[in-house]
């Protein structure tokens, strides 16, 4: 009887949240003109052009060139192939360096044609673009589904300005060549795996003292992946750390039991129990980023968590953020029909966050956080996108000269309002206008 009452209460609350989100939609303007790229408005902070996390320190208007030399006609999805990697046109250029390469991604590998994402593994840990840390694995994102090439960059950049999550992926645009053949603009970034300077975790032979990296991921499992199922919905959590060859059955059992405890607290809307199991600040920032950009995949895959050992015991930490090419009005599907800047999404599609927003404590924390960043970090993110689009317009347009079939045409889940925009600058205007309208909607949803 009590369970029935609790379920009915949750259902009514969800209906109220959905109604409120629709009511808030009236504050959002319609996007009608994509003829030019916005410049930063007066209320937006100046972009710090000395920041060299993406730009070379000499402020060149040309992206660095990353060259891959391979003794093969094609790069395989699963099989590693020997290559040499070099970079030119940057303060961080380096000569031919031994490495291996293979494909990566799921839909981005299967449906994006010839411009696909890759994973590079250097023979030895390698610094990239002056990174404070060295790592063997680096990812090249093709951003083929995103005609602006900015959606992943923008979300990563926003996350980097929020201190609730302790790591945000790097973001460096490059011109990619394989055996001298120009392959377009790619974004070099981190691989979402444990590494010094990235995601720093410690394995312990005692499962209760070990730390873990987990991914909420509904994709089909490969044979070498270790995972467990959570709750009545059987949501798969893949254990990314400890590695498959070092994780024991006892480790899997501990991680599964801990996630079940978190799930029990969330399903019961029990904040007092939950606050002793999770890092609330990370959950709030993680939610804000994904809700603001209306990330289509937030309930499906690439939803990362870590179990950290704090002095008071283990805590589940949300993040790092990942995978935003299907966000910000750039993707459409039967299960994601509303790609407008209106209405809630992250708090509906993800089983946990649909309940977290019903907790007054979480809702208040999210509202306070949004109030803190709406006039600073969010405008800075938008200004950064506009700045890159203006300074490097020729580089991005060169990408579409190489791949003319990836602009102004339907590719995969491309909304009609995006297909009809035939220019790169128009795509960026659509995106930044979408962000501004979404910001207005977030005001209504969280602050009213």
DRENLO-494964 format. One record per residue: x, y, z of N, C-alpha, C in turn; residue in three letters. Coordinates in steps of 0.05 Angstrom, whole numbers, plus 5000, padded with zeros to 4 digits. Each point is the difference from the previous one (the first is absolute). Layout:
N
XYZXYZXYZALA;...
// end
This chain:
448
501649765000498450245000501750255000UNK;502050005018501850245001501550044974UNK;500949774988501450034974498250124979UNK;497449925000498250104981499550305003UNK;499850095026499750285005502450164991UNK;502449895006502550134993500250024969UNK;499349794986500150014971498150204988UNK;497550025012498150194991501050295005UNK;501350045023501050265007502250094980UNK;501849814994502250064981498850074972UNK;498049844992498750054974498850284998UNK;498650085022498750265000502150224999UNK;502249965015502150205000501350034973UNK;500449774986501250014973498150154981UNK;497449965003498150144983500150305005UNK;500450085025500250285006502550124988UNK;502249855002502550104988499750044970UNK;498849804987499650024971498350234993UNK;497850045015498250234995501550265003UNK;501650025022501450255005502050064978UNK;501349794989502050044979498750104975UNK;497549914994498650104977499150285004UNK;499250075024499250275006502350194997UNK;502449915006502450174998500750054971UNK;499049834982500950024972499250264987UNK;497950135011499050244988502050235000UNK;502049985018502050215002502149994979UNK;499949794983502149954980499250114973UNK;501850154988499450114974500549794978UNK;498850064976500449824978502550084984UNK;501649804993502450064984499250024971UNK;500650234987499050034973502250084980UNK;502350105009501950104981502849905006UNK;501349884981502749885005502050124980UNK;499750254994501750124979502850085008UNK;500650025026502650095008500749875027UNK;502550035007500949905026499950235020UNK;498749965023499950215020502850065010UNK;500450255007502450085016499150025029UNK;501950015018499350005029498450255006UNK;497849975015498450235009501350145023UNK;499150245006501350165020499949875028UNK;497949845005499849885027501749755002UNK;501249924978501749765001502950085006UNK;501549845015502750075007501849984975UNK;502250155000502049994979501249725000UNK;500549894976501349744997503050045005UNK;501149845017502950015005501549874978UNK;501050174981501349894977502849905006UNK;500950025025502649895007499849715008UNK;497549905003499649725008500949824977UNK;502049845005501049834978499249715003UNK;497749955013499149735002499049904973UNK;499450174982499349924973501750154979UNK;500650265006501450164980503050005004UNK;501649994979502950035003500650275013UNK;502250025014500750255014500650234981UNK;500649934975500550224981497450104986UNK;497749905009497450084991499749974970UNK;501249794989499749944971497049954995UNK;499250074975497249954992499749744985UNK;502049835003499949734987500449795021UNK;498349805000500449785019502649854995UNK;501249895021502449834995499249764983UNK;502049884987499549774984501149755014UNK;498249805003500849745012500249804977UNK;502349884997500549814978500349725010UNK;498649824987500149715006501149864976UNK;502249865004501249844978499549705006UNK;498649874982499249725005500549834975UNK;500949765004500649824977497549834996UNK;497850134993497549864995498150194985UNK;498049894987498150154985497850125017UNK;499549885023497750095017500749955029UNK;498550145018500349965029497649835009UNK;500649785015497949825008498750095026UNK;497649915005498550075024501249885025UNK;500749744999500849865024503049925001UNK;501249974976502749904999502050235001UNK;501949985019502150205001501949984976UNK;500950224990501850014977502450195007UNK;502449924992502350165006500150254983UNK;500650245012500250254986502250175011UNK;500650224986501650215011498350265001UNK;500250155021498450245004501950245003UNK;499450224986501650245003498150244999UNK;500950235010498450245000501750244992UNK;498850184984501350234990498250255003UNK;501250234999498450255002499150075027UNK;501549925021499250065027502550035017UNK;499850155022502250025019500649725012UNK;498149824998500249735011500449794979UNK;501250084977500549814978502049795009UNK;499849774988501949785005500549834975UNK;502349884998500649844976498649735001UNK;500549844979498849734999500549845025UNK;497849915012500149855025498549744997UNK;501149795009498749734997497549985016UNK;498049884988497449975013498449774986UNK;497649955011498149834987497450154998UNK;498249914982497550134996497849804994UNK;497650065008497649844992497650195001UNK;497849914990497550155001498950005028UNK;497950175005498750015025497150104995UNK;498449995021497250104997498149784992UNK;497550075003497849814992498650114975UNK;497950175004498650114977501950174983UNK;501850155013501850174985501949854982UNK;500449745006501649844982498349874978UNK;497649915007498349854981498750184979UNK;499150245008498250154983501250264988UNK;502550065006501150264992501649994974UNK;499949784985501449994975503049985004UNK;501650144984502949975001501350175021UNK;498850215010501250165021499249885027UNK;501849855012499449855024501950075023UNK;499249945024501850055023502149785005UNK;502250085012502249815004501150025029UNK;501449785007501449995025502949954994UNK;501850185010502949984997501249905026UNK;501849814998501549905023503050024995UNK;501350195013502850044996501649775013UNK;502449954990501649795012500850085029UNK;500350265005500650105026498250245006UNK;499550045026498350235008500950264987UNK;498150154990500750234983498450255009UNK;501350225003498750265005498850104974UNK;497750125001498850124976499150295006UNK;500850184983499350285003500850115027UNK;502349925010501050105025498549905024UNK;498649784998498549895023501949955023UNK;499050055024501649965025500549705004UNK;498549834988500249715003500749874973UNK;501249775002500649844976498249755001UNK;499149924976498349764999500649864973UNK;499649745000500449854975497550034982UNK;497650005011497650004984498950284996UNK;499450074975498750264993497949944978UNK;497950155001497749964983499850224979UNK;499349924975499450204979497149984994UNK;498450205007497250014994499550134973UNK;498449874984499550104973497850224999UNK;498249995019497750195002498550014974UNK;499749774986498750004974497050075002UNK;498749915021497150055002499450285008UNK;502050145010499750285009501250194979UNK;498350134985500950174978501450255010UNK;499650085025501550225011502749925011UNK;500449745006502549905012500450105028UNK;498050135012500550145025498649875024UNK;498249814996498349915023501749865021UNK;501749824992501749875020501950215013UNK;501250174984501850205010498650175021UNK;497650104994498650195018499349865027UNK;499049764999499349865025502549945017UNK;502249924986502549955015501050265012UNK;499850214985501050265010498350105024UNK;497449974998498350075023500749845024UNK;500349744997500749825022502750085013UNK;501850094983502750075011499850255018UNK;497950164998499750235016498449955026UNK;499149765004498449935023501749825018UNK;500150075026501849855018498749775014UNK;497549944994498749775013501149744990UNK;500949994975501349774988502950054998UNK;501749805008502850065002501649964974UNK;498749934978501449974975498150064977UNK;501050144980498550044975501849934977UNK;499049884979501749924977501350234986UNK;502449964990501450204984498650044973UNK;500750224986498650064975501950164982UNK;501049874980502050134982499349934971UNK;499350204984499449954972502649974984UNK;499949814981502349954983499049944972UNK;501750054980499649894973501449735000UNK;498549794992501049735000500749914972UNK;502449874998500949894974500749705005UNK;499349834982500949725000501549954974UNK;502549935002501749964977499850234980UNK;499950245011500050244984497250084990UNK;498049845004497350064991498550165022UNK;499050234992498650175020497349875007UNK;499649975027497649865009498050195015UNK;500750265002498150185012500950095028UNK;498250165012500550105027499049795021UNK;501849945018499449825022500550145027UNK;498949895021500650115027501549795016UNK;502450075007501749825017499150045029UNK;499549775013499150025028501049755015UNK;499350005026500849785017498349754996UNK;501149775006498549765002498849975028UNK;497549925002498849995026500849745015UNK;502550015008501249785016501750115022UNK;500649845020501750095022502850054991UNK;501150235007502750074993500950235018UNK;502550015008501050225016499550264986UNK;498850195014499350264989497350024987UNK;498849774995497349994989498149915023UNK;499249754998498349885020501849835018UNK;500550095024501949885017498649835022UNK;500349744997498849815019502149805009UNK;499449875022501849805012498649735004UNK;501249794989498949745004501149885026UNK;498249875015500849865024499049714999UNK;501649815009499249724999497549965017UNK;499650175020497549995016497950164985UNK;497949884990498050144984498850245015UNK;499749985026498750225015501850245002UNK;502649974994501950225001500950094972UNK;499249864980500850064973498350234989UNK;501050124978498450214986499349894972UNK;497950114988498849894976499250224981UNK;500249934974498850174979497849844986UNK;497750114998497649864989498850174978UNK;498949864981498550144978497249884998UNK;498050175003497249934995499849994969UNK;499749764990500149964971498249784990UNK;498150074983498149804990500849884973UNK;502350064990500949884975500549705005UNK;500049854978500649715002502849965012UNK;500249815017502549955014501849824983UNK;502650075001502049834987500849785020UNK;501249794990500649775016502150065022UNK;501750204995502150055020499250215020UNK;497650104999499150205020498849875025UNK;500650125023498949915025497950205008UNK;497649895006497850185007498149875019UNK;498250155011497849905017497550154993UNK;497749905008497450124994498950125026UNK;498950244997498950145024497050005000UNK;498849935022497250045005498149844982UNK;497450075003498049864985500150064970UNK;501250234993500250074972502549874987UNK;501649865015502449864989501850184984UNK;500650235011501750204987502949905002UNK;501449964978502749905001502050225009UNK;501749925019502350175008502549844993UNK;501650124982502549874992502250105019UNK;501649815009502250075018502450064982UNK;500850264999502350094984502649985016UNK;499750015027502349975017499049885026UNK;501549815012502449874990499749874973UNK;502249984986500049874973498949725002UNK;499049904977498749744999501949785010UNK;502650034995501849785009500950035029UNK;499050215014500750045028497650015018UNK;497650014989497650015016499149725008UNK;499449965025499149735009497050005003UNK;499049765004497149975005499250165025UNK;501850015019499450155025499850304994UNK;501750104982499950284993497350064986UNK;499249824982497550044986497650005019UNK;500149825019497949985020499850255017UNK;502350115008500050245017498850244984UNK;501050044975499150224984497049984995UNK;499149764993497149954995498350065025UNK;500949915023498650055025499950305006UNK;502250144996500150285006498150164982UNK;500049934974498250134982497149945007UNK;499449765009497349935008499250175024UNK;501850065018499450175023499350284991UNK;501550114981499450264989497350004986UNK;499549804985497549974986497649995019UNK;500449855022497949975020499350285012UNK;502150155006499550265012498750194980UNK;500849994975498750184980497149914995UNK;499649744996497249914995498250075023UNK;501150015025498350065023499950305006UNK;501350164983500150295004501050065028UNK;502049855009501050025027502750165000UNK;499750265003502450174998501949955023UNK;499049955024501749965023501849754996UNK;498949804988501649764994501950054977UNK;499050154980501650044976502450175004UNK;499850215017502250195003502549875012UNK;499649775013502349855011501249804981UNK;498949994975500949814980501250134975UNK;499350254995500950134975501350275006UNK;501550104980501150275001497950184987UNK;498550145016497750164990500950214980UNK;502350145006500950214982500549904972UNK;501249764998500649894974497449924985UNK;498149905014497449924988498650254990UNK;500150225015498750254992501350114974UNK;502750025000501350104976499649824976UNK;500149745004499649804979497250044988UNK;498150035017497250044991499850264984UNK;501150225011499750264988501150004971UNK;502449884996501249994974498249844980UNK;499149775009498549834982497250114995UNK;498850125020497350124995500250254983UNK;502050175005500350244985500349944970UNK;501749814993500449944971498049804989UNK;498249905018497949814992501349764985UNK;501749875015501649774989498249764994UNK;499749934975498249784993500849735012UNK;502649965004501049745010500049975030UNK;499150205015500450015029498749765014UNK;498049894989498749765012500949744988UNK;501850014981500749764985502949915004UNK;501950184995502849915002501850245006UNK;502649945004502150205006499350165025UNK;498649885019499450135025501949895021UNK;502150155006502249905016499850075030UNK;500949815016500150045029502649875011UNK;500950105023502249875014499249965029UNK;500949785011499749955029502750085013UNK;499950215016502550105013500049925030UNK;502449975010500249945029500650265015UNK;498050105014500350245017500649915028UNK;500850195017500549935028497549895014UNK;497750104991497549915012498849754987UNK;501549894980499149764987499750044970UNK;499149804985499850034971497750194992UNK;500550154978498050184989499949974970UNK;497750014989499649994971500250294989UNK;501950044982500550264988499150004971UNK;498550194991499150024973502150124981UNK;500249894976501950104980502349814996UNK;501750064980500150244984497850014978UNK;499450234990498150034978501249884975UNK;498349924982500949884974497749984981UNK;500650034974498249934978497750194997UNK;500450234986497950204997499550064970UNK;500749834982499550064972497050004994UNK;498549845016497050004997498850175023UNK;500550264998498950185020499450274987UNK;498950185016499750284992498650034973UNK;497849864996498450044976501249884975UNK;502049825003501349894976499349724993UNK;498049885014499349724995497149965004UNK;498949814985497149945001499649704997UNK;498249895016499349724998497249965012UNK;498849774995497349955009499950015031UNK;502249935013500150015029501050275010UNK;500850174982501050275007498850204980UNK;497350035001498650164980500350305003UNK;500550095024500150295005502950105003UNK;501150094979502850105000500150305003UNK;497750125007499950295005501450075026UNK;500550255005501250085026498050005023UNK;497749894996497950005021499849725013UNK;498850005023499249765015502449845011UNK;499349855022502149855013500749754984UNK;502449905003500849764987501749825018UNK;502250115010501749845017498549905025UNK;498250165010498449925024497649844993UNK;499949904975497849814992501249744990UNK;502150034983501149764987501849835018UNK;501250125020501849855018498449925025UNK;499949755006498449895022500750135027UNK;502550065004500850115026499350305001UNK;500750154980499650295002497050084997UNK;498449824989497150064999498850005028UNK;501449865019499149995028501550215016UNK;502550044994501650205015498750274999UNK;498950084977498950274998497450025016UNK;498949785010497750015017500750035029UNK;502649975006500950055028500450305004UNK;498650125019500350295004503050085004UNK;501549845014502850075006501650014974UNK;499649804983501549994975499150234981UNK;497450034999498950214982501050285009UNK;500150055026501050255010503050044994UNK;501649785003502850024994500550054970UNK;498449874983500250054971499350284993UNK;497950115012499150284995502250195009UNK;501249955023502150185010502449994981UNK;500749764991502349974982499550144974UNK;497649974989499450134975500150305003UNK;499150105022500150295005502950105001UNK;501849835010502850085002501450014973UNK;499249834981501549984975498650124976UNK;497450085003498550094976501150264988UNK;501250175016501050264990503050004997UNK;501349785005502949994998501049774983UNK;499949755010501149784985498449944975UNK;497450025001498449944976500550204977UNK;499950275006500850184978502849974991UNK;501849935018502849964992500349774981UNK;498449795004500049774982499050084973UNK;497850154999498950094974502050184986UNK;501250195015501950184988502449854989UNK;500849795013502349844991499449864973UNK;497649894998499249874975500050214977UNK;498850235005499950214980502850094992UNK;501750035019502750094994501549794982UNK;499849755007501449804984498849994972UNK;497450034998498749994973500950234983UNK;500450235012500950244984503049974993UNK;501649945019502949994996500849774981UNK;498649785003500849764984497949924980UNK;498550194990497949944981501149864975UNK;502350094990501249884976500749715005UNK;501049945024500749725006497549824999UNK;497950095013497649845001498849974972UNK;500150214984498949994973501749824982UNK;502549985006501749824985499149715006UNK;499249945025499049745006497649924982UNK;498250204996497649944984500650004970UNK;502250124992500949964972501049714996UNK;501249895021500949724998497649815002UNK;498050085016497649835004497550154993UNK;499550074974497750164993497349875006UNK;500049745003497549865006499250025029UNK;501650145017499450015028499150285009UNK;498950154982498950265006497750064982UNK;497750085011497750064984498649764990UNK;500649765011498749754992499449845024UNK;498049824998499449825021502249795002UNK;501049965025502149805004498949775017UNK;499450065025498949805018498750145023UNK;497449975003498550135021500250314998UNK;500450104976500350294997497350144998UNK;499350185018497550144999499850174974UNK;497550044991499650154975501050295003UNK;499750115024500950285004503150024998UNK;501449785004502950004997500849944971UNK;498649824987500649934973499950244981UNK;498150185005499650224981502050225003UNK;501849985019502150215004502549914984UNK;500650144978502149904982502850095006UNK;500450165021502750115005500949945028UNK;502650005004501249965026499250235019UNK;500250244990499350235018497149995008UNK;498349914982497149985007499649785021UNK;501549784998499849795020500850105028UNK;502150165001500950115026498050195011UNK;498850174983498050185010497649855011UNK;499149794986497849845010500749895027UNK;502449905004500949885025500050215023UNK;501450234995500250205022497350125006UNK;498350044980497350105006498549795016UNK;500349754994498849785015500950025029UNK;502650035005501050025027498750235015UNK;499850234987498850235014497149955007UNK;498549884981497249945006499849795022UNK;501849815000499949795021500650135027UNK;501850205001500650135025497550145011UNK;498450124983497550125009498149795011UNK;499949784986498349785010500949905027UNK;502649975004501149915025499350195023UNK;500050264994499250205020497249945009UNK;498249954981497249955007499749745015UNK;501449794992499749745012501249995029UNK;502350125004501449975026499650245018UNK;499650244990500050235017497250115006UNK;498049944985497350105006498749835021UNK;
// end
